């Protein structure tokens, strides 16, 4: 029996990703809103910013990189 991990739910227009399922965004691909445009680039948090710890800056910058990696944020 074949078990589908990513599917369109019949009751509405939702795309469902089940446990162990994933969606792979290939190089050049992107995830975009209704406007079909990427969100503007957000610059990394500078090491000079004193309000956050180094670890917090690193986590924030990693999240930005992940959003850029799947095409949600522009890279520059």
N, C-alpha and C positions, 0 to 999 in steps of 0.2 A: 504494500500500500504506500502511495506517495503522499507525503505530508507537506503541504505548502506553508512556508513560513512568512511570506509577504503576499498579501492579497487585497483586492478591493472588496469591502464589505457590501453585501447586496442591499442592505436597508438604507444606505445613504452613500455619499461620495467619499467616504473615508478610506484611506490606504492604511492597512493594518500591518504592523511588523510584530509577529509573534516572538515568543521566547526563542532565542538562538537565531532569529532572522536578522537580516541587515540589508540596508540599501547602500550600494557602493557608488560613489560619485567619481567618475573617471576624470582624468586630467582634462581641464577645459570645460567640464560640466559644472553646473551650479544649481543651487536651490534659490528661487526668487519668489517674492510676493506677487500679488495680482498685477502690480505695475510692470512686472517683468524686468525690473532693474535692480541691481545690487544696492545694498546699503553703502553709504559713503565710507571711506577708509577711516579708521579710528587709530590714532597713533599710539604706540606702546607707552606705558607709564615709564617715565624717566627715572633713572637711578637717583636723581637729585630730589625727587618728590619725597618730602619728609613725613607726610601724613600716613604712609603705609609702611609696613615692614618689608624687608627684602622678599620674604616668602609670599606675602600678599601680592606684591608687584609681579613676581614670577608667575603666580597662578592666574592673575588677570591677563598678563601678556600671552600666556599659553592658551587661554580661552579665546583671545583675539585671533591668534594664529590658527586655531581649530576652525573658527568661523570663516576665516580667509581660505583655509584649505578646502572647504566644501563649497566655496563660492558665495556665501551669504554676505560677507564683507568684501569690498574691493581691497586690493593689496596696496594701492598707493593712490 
